Amino acid sequence: MNCTALRAANLANADLTNVKLAGADLRYTALMNTSLANADLTGADLTCADLTDAHVNDAQLIRADLTHAKLMDTNLAGANISHTCFAQAHCLTADFTYAEIEKTDFTDADLVNADFSYATLTDTSFTDANLDGAVFTDATLGRVDLTGADFRHVELYKTTFHNNVIFNDTKMSMLA
């Protein structure tokens, strides 16, 4: 498959399960309701791609760029996400359950009602991100930067914090 020909392609509703798209140029690509389960997206450029309702579960997202991408209701459960950029991405109600997230940038991302249950997040930045209503049930956070993030109405049941989680200027709900 010629990966350079995929830029701005319409791949909506496609079945790309187990496909190797390492290094692919998928900028501005329509991937709505597409299955990318178990796909290798290492080094893929998904800037401004639309992955609304896509299934990216158990995929490899290592050194991928999802800046300004749309990931509304996207299933990323069990994904391996490392050194990846989600800056200014729209991830409303995205499912990151059981994901391994390391050295990833969610700066200024919209993560309203995103689900990080059972996920492990390490060396990750949520600077100025909107996490209102996000769920971190049984998640593990280590060296996570929440500076300036909207952390109101976040569910933290059985969440484990390790090694300097930063809450500078974080907006939080007051507990009764």
Secondary structure as UniProt FT lines:
FT   HELIX           3..6
FT   TURN            7..8
FT   TURN            12..13
FT   TURN            17..18
FT   TURN            22..23
FT   TURN            27..28
FT   TURN            32..33
FT   TURN            37..38
FT   TURN            42..43
FT   TURN            47..48
FT   TURN            52..53
FT   TURN            57..58
FT   STRAND          60..62
FT   TURN            67..68
FT   TURN            72..73
FT   TURN            77..78
FT   STRAND          80..82
FT   TURN            87..88
FT   TURN            92..93
FT   TURN            97..98
FT   STRAND          100..102
FT   TURN            107..108
FT   TURN            112..113
FT   TURN            117..118
FT   STRAND          120..122
FT   TURN            127..128
FT   TURN            132..133
FT   TURN            137..138
FT   STRAND          140..142
FT   TURN            147..148
FT   TURN            152..153
FT   TURN            157..158
FT   STRAND          160..162
FT   TURN            168..169
//
